[in-house]
């Protein structure tokens, strides 16, 4: 299967023209529209976690080093 990706949204008239063009070549066409993720809902979700770790002694550098498997000796 070959895919053609349109980077910008097109209106129904343009879709109709493309459909007729591909139909004239006996090529089956399927349109799928990808919706961009809603960044507003992500920021709202992130704001709900604010203060979640306030009672814990957590350091971003320490967490990063643990996640990457970096030892204290290697950072000095």
Order of alpha helices (4+ residues) and beta strands (2+ residues): alpha-alpha-alpha-alpha
